[in-house]
Amino acid sequence: MNEKRQAKLFIKGRFWAGHFTYDGSIVMAGSITNPYFSQDADNKTHITVKNGNFTLLDPLQNNFQIEHGAKIVAENGDIIVGNIIGIKETLQDPEGRVGLYVTKEHFTELSAPKGKIIAGTARETVFLDGDTVVVHNLINNVKVRGRIISIFGSTVNYNVEIEVRDGGAITFHDEGSGFALSDDAIIKLENGKRFKLHDLKTSNMVGHGREITYDYLDGIGKKPEKRSRYNFGFFKK
């Protein structure tokens, strides 16, 4: 027996803590945060959309954001939001050593494995994972994974890692000098190959909407196949 998808759900106000799953699209007018100081997984903010889209209503105009380690998953749909912010927490050394501290990262995560993630600026410990990811700027400890990735802003920091899936492409749309696109940001392929953004900037591949395909990146550094010195039994000079 097929289950009927539920009607679109509208949520107004700030969402704080707890797990929530809905089999239909969600439209929200408000921000989503997370009690990052909590060690109890049940208290973490985790919203799952089974079938449908998750959308924040005019997020940039209303300053609605997703922050502090919250997680949004659209299993069969898109995620359309504004700015995304993670957080790092400085804690005393767990072994009690005086004067020593450790940093705990609370990644804010968005996942749309079969759909699009459309977002503003991602900063301070964020993970975006979708089939298609469209984002403005990537600032401070941001990881992006997708088949089609488009970056429209002018800023990508040194500690940003972008992974392109097999058969995909990445595009930088900035028409400036690319000065704020860090040379040390990492472009990674699904097969494990890694490049510094510097390698692509010097090849004049970055900016102005030029598409950099997975196949092009995978071919960098490959030696051309050598032609056989023998042809039908005759030696070729």
C-alpha positions as CSV (number, residue, x, y, z in Angstrom):
1,M,0.0,0.0,0.0
2,N,1.4,3.4,-1.0
3,E,1.6,6.1,1.6
4,K,0.2,9.4,0.6
5,R,2.6,12.3,1.0
6,Q,1.6,14.8,3.6
7,A,0.6,18.4,2.8
8,K,3.2,21.2,2.9
9,L,4.0,22.1,6.5
10,F,4.6,25.8,7.5
11,I,6.6,26.5,10.7
12,K,6.9,29.9,12.2
13,G,9.5,30.8,14.9
14,R,12.9,29.7,16.0
15,F,13.5,26.0,16.0
16,W,15.7,24.8,18.9
17,A,16.7,21.2,19.7
18,G,15.2,17.8,19.1
19,H,14.6,15.5,16.1
20,F,11.8,16.1,13.6
21,T,10.8,14.1,10.5
22,Y,8.1,15.0,8.0
23,D,7.0,13.2,4.8
24,G,6.3,16.4,2.8
25,S,7.8,19.8,2.1
26,I,8.6,22.2,4.9
27,V,8.5,26.0,4.7
28,M,9.9,27.8,7.7
29,A,9.8,31.4,8.8
30,G,12.6,31.5,11.4
31,S,16.1,30.5,12.2
32,I,17.3,27.0,13.2
33,T,19.9,26.6,16.0
34,N,21.3,23.8,18.1
35,P,22.4,23.5,21.8
36,Y,25.9,22.7,20.8
37,F,26.9,22.5,24.4
38,S,24.7,19.4,24.9
39,Q,26.4,16.0,24.7
40,D,23.1,14.2,24.4
41,A,22.5,13.2,20.7
42,D,18.7,13.3,21.3
43,N,18.9,17.0,22.1
44,K,20.7,17.9,18.9
45,T,18.7,19.7,16.2
46,H,18.1,17.3,13.3
47,I,15.3,17.9,10.8
48,T,14.6,15.3,8.1
49,V,12.3,15.8,5.1
50,K,11.4,12.3,3.6
51,N,9.9,13.5,0.4
52,G,9.8,17.2,-0.5
53,N,11.8,20.4,-0.1
54,F,13.0,22.3,3.0
55,T,12.8,26.0,2.5
56,L,13.5,29.1,4.6
57,L,11.1,31.9,3.7
58,D,13.1,34.9,2.3
59,P,16.1,34.0,4.5
60,L,18.5,36.7,3.5
61,Q,15.9,39.5,3.8
62,N,14.7,38.2,7.1
63,N,18.1,37.2,8.4
64,F,17.0,33.6,9.0
65,Q,20.0,31.3,9.3
66,I,21.0,27.8,10.3
67,E,23.6,27.6,13.0
68,H,25.6,26.0,15.8
69,G,25.7,22.4,14.5
70,A,22.1,21.9,13.4
71,K,21.5,19.2,10.7
72,I,19.0,19.4,7.8
73,V,18.4,16.4,5.5
74,A,16.2,16.4,2.4
75,E,16.2,12.7,1.4
76,N,14.3,13.3,-1.9
77,G,14.2,17.0,-2.4
78,D,16.0,20.3,-2.3
79,I,17.2,22.6,0.5
80,I,16.8,26.4,0.0
81,V,18.2,28.5,2.8
82,G,20.3,31.6,3.6
83,N,23.5,31.9,5.6
84,I,24.9,28.8,7.4
85,I,27.1,29.0,10.5
86,G,28.8,26.3,12.5
87,I,30.8,26.7,15.7
88,K,34.0,25.7,17.4
89,E,34.1,25.1,21.2
90,T,37.2,25.5,23.3
91,L,37.3,23.0,26.1
92,Q,39.7,22.2,28.9
93,D,42.0,19.2,28.3
94,P,39.9,16.0,29.0
95,E,42.9,14.6,30.8
96,G,42.9,17.5,33.2
97,R,46.3,19.0,32.2
98,V,46.4,22.6,33.4
99,G,46.7,25.2,30.7
100,L,45.9,22.9,27.8
101,Y,42.8,23.1,25.8
102,V,41.1,21.2,22.9
103,T,38.9,22.5,20.2
104,K,35.6,20.7,19.4
105,E,34.0,21.3,16.1
106,H,30.2,21.4,15.8
107,F,29.6,21.2,12.0
108,T,26.3,22.6,10.7
109,E,25.3,20.1,8.1
110,L,22.9,20.2,5.1
111,S,22.4,17.1,3.0
112,A,20.3,16.6,-0.2
113,P,21.8,13.5,-1.8
114,K,19.3,13.5,-4.7
115,G,18.6,17.3,-5.0
116,K,19.9,20.8,-4.8
117,I,21.3,22.9,-1.9
118,I,21.0,26.6,-2.5
119,A,22.5,28.7,0.2
120,G,24.1,32.1,1.0
121,T,27.4,32.3,2.8
122,A,28.7,29.2,4.7
123,R,31.2,30.0,7.5
124,E,32.8,28.6,10.6
125,T,32.6,24.8,10.4
126,V,29.9,23.8,7.8
127,F,29.4,20.7,5.7
128,L,27.2,20.8,2.5
129,D,26.5,17.6,0.7
130,G,24.2,17.4,-2.3
131,D,23.8,16.4,-5.9
132,T,24.0,20.1,-6.8
133,V,25.4,22.7,-4.5
134,V,24.9,26.5,-5.2
135,V,26.5,28.8,-2.6
136,H,27.8,32.3,-2.3
137,N,31.0,32.4,-0.2
138,L,32.9,29.7,1.7
139,I,34.6,31.0,4.8
140,N,36.6,29.2,7.5
141,N,36.6,25.4,7.7
142,V,33.9,24.6,5.2
143,K,33.5,21.3,3.4
144,V,31.4,20.9,0.2
145,R,30.6,17.7,-1.7
146,G,28.5,17.5,-4.8
147,R,28.3,16.5,-8.4
148,I,27.6,20.0,-9.7
149,I,29.0,22.8,-7.6
150,S,28.6,26.6,-8.3
151,I,30.2,29.3,-6.3
152,F,28.9,32.8,-7.0
153,G,30.8,34.9,-4.4
154,S,34.4,36.2,-4.4
155,T,35.6,34.5,-1.1
156,V,36.9,31.0,-0.6
157,N,39.3,30.6,2.4
158,Y,42.4,28.5,2.7
159,N,40.8,25.9,5.0
160,V,38.0,25.1,2.6
161,E,37.7,21.7,0.9
162,I,35.5,21.0,-2.1
163,E,34.9,17.5,-3.4
164,V,33.5,17.0,-6.9
165,R,31.8,13.7,-7.7
166,D,32.5,11.6,-10.7
167,G,30.9,13.0,-13.9
168,G,30.4,16.5,-12.3
169,A,31.9,19.9,-12.6
170,I,32.7,23.0,-10.5
171,T,32.2,26.6,-11.6
172,F,33.4,29.9,-10.0
173,H,31.3,32.8,-11.2
174,D,33.3,35.7,-9.7
175,E,34.4,38.1,-12.4
176,G,37.1,39.9,-10.3
177,S,40.7,39.1,-9.9
178,G,40.1,36.0,-7.8
179,F,42.3,37.6,-5.1
180,A,40.0,36.4,-2.3
181,L,39.9,32.9,-3.6
182,S,42.6,31.3,-1.5
183,D,45.4,29.6,-3.4
184,D,45.5,27.0,-0.6
185,A,41.8,25.9,-0.8
186,I,41.6,22.2,-1.8
187,I,39.7,20.8,-4.8
188,K,39.2,17.1,-4.4
189,L,37.9,14.4,-6.7
190,E,35.8,11.5,-5.7
191,N,38.7,9.2,-6.7
192,G,40.9,10.9,-4.1
193,K,43.0,13.2,-6.3
194,R,43.6,16.6,-4.7
195,F,44.6,20.0,-6.1
196,K,45.2,23.4,-4.6
197,L,43.0,26.1,-6.1
198,H,46.3,27.8,-7.0
199,D,46.8,25.1,-9.7
200,L,43.6,26.0,-11.4
201,K,44.0,29.8,-11.0
202,T,47.3,29.7,-12.8
203,S,45.7,27.7,-15.6
204,N,43.2,30.5,-16.1
205,M,40.3,28.2,-15.3
206,V,38.8,30.0,-12.3
207,G,36.2,32.7,-12.6
208,H,33.8,34.2,-15.2
209,G,31.6,31.2,-15.2
210,R,34.1,28.8,-16.7
211,E,33.1,25.2,-16.0
212,I,35.9,22.9,-14.7
213,T,34.8,19.3,-15.3
214,Y,35.7,16.3,-13.3
215,D,37.2,14.7,-16.4
216,Y,39.4,17.7,-17.0
217,L,40.7,17.6,-13.4
218,D,41.2,13.9,-13.5
219,G,43.3,14.2,-16.7
220,I,45.7,16.7,-15.1
221,G,49.1,15.1,-14.7
222,K,48.3,12.0,-16.8
223,K,50.9,11.1,-19.3
224,P,49.7,10.5,-22.9
225,E,49.7,6.9,-24.0
226,K,52.8,6.0,-25.9
227,R,52.3,4.8,-29.5
228,S,53.6,1.3,-30.2
229,R,56.9,1.1,-31.9
230,Y,55.6,-1.8,-33.9
231,N,52.9,-1.8,-36.5
232,F,51.9,-5.0,-38.4
233,G,55.4,-6.5,-37.7
234,F,57.3,-3.5,-39.1
235,F,59.6,-1.4,-36.9
236,K,58.6,2.2,-36.7
237,K,61.3,4.9,-36.3
